[in-house]
């Protein structure tokens, strides 16, 4: 069977230092029957010139130059010029593994899906993010309000799907129809809005356990913006989601979950912007920890919230926090240690403070390999504090 054409859309705005690695990774895909659409969204650096030079080196590359209008308008511009039967997205400051689109296209074609989702990695790390339950999911007979709650708004759900538009491959007709409903002016949470629409429209999708996409973190990116601006963007996103849910007649059964999602988003924004304690997650079984000396594994978002909870509860003792990247972790009033130092501490239990069971199992293997008794390692699905 002949390969279907894939259109890969790359929105670009002032990412000159990252473009070579990004575009080279796309050009090197093992799946060759594709077109690469570079959308220069009014860049003021050398990004536009780099796009033109890439086009001269590969006939599969199309270049679109447009006035700056934001990420959503750039992606929509790319969709207008897409000739492929499948569509994927790569942000101009990220990069991908050579087999990404070949593997996703194989699943999409074989299962006749609307879209397929895969995991992703941060920078050069091989740790996989964005994966919960894997498999093929047929949505026709399912309650769409339940799908929105579990797959979009509840990040602790085993059915949760990472909103990242760039970790997926779509049927063109499906994503063109879906993405046109994402507001042009939305500059925060646009991928989440797209995922919400996908769950309201799709008939069948898949989640695969592999990861092929490297998400590059930059301090200056919109996603990392904090302060009052972040609070305003959270409200704009909330209003957008509310409008979409009303349009598709699922707002009232979803409204409570949406309100809690918005409150948690505000807590995260406040926690990242101000020197205040606003836990979003909590350990669900504190009574079983009473009278015990605890080592807490994890200094990420969940682990830090557990840290506050354990420090405030006088019925247990937090001996130390363990993290693989302990050199870069700093917590007030406690030690952050590496796995190799665990043996020097007395403890009754190690609590793994991460969101997903898949990640917890990897940590469990690391701990047991270091000599920790499996019977002393505990992970429970985090609960929301509100």
Buried (B, 14 or more C-beta within 10 A) or exposed (E): EEBBBBBBBBBBBBBBEBBEBBBEBBBEBEBEBBBBBBBBBBBEBEBBEBBEBBBEEEEBBBBBBEEEBBBBBBBBBBBEBBEBBBBBBBBBBBBBBBBBBBBBBBBBBEEEBBBBBBBBBEEEEEEBBBBBBBEBBEBEEEEBBBBBBBBBBBBBBEBBBBBBBBBBBBBBEBBBEBBEBBBEEBBBBBBBBBBBBBBBBBEBBBBBEBBBBBBBEEEEEBEEBBEEBBBEBBEBBBEBBBEBBEEBEBBEBBBEBBBBBBBBBBBBBBBBBEEEEBBBBBBEEEEEBEEBBBBBBBBBBBBBBBBBBBBEBEEBBBBBBBBBEBEEBEBEEBEBBBBEBBEEBEBBBBBBBBBBBBBBEBBBEEBEEEEBEEEBBBBBEBEBBE
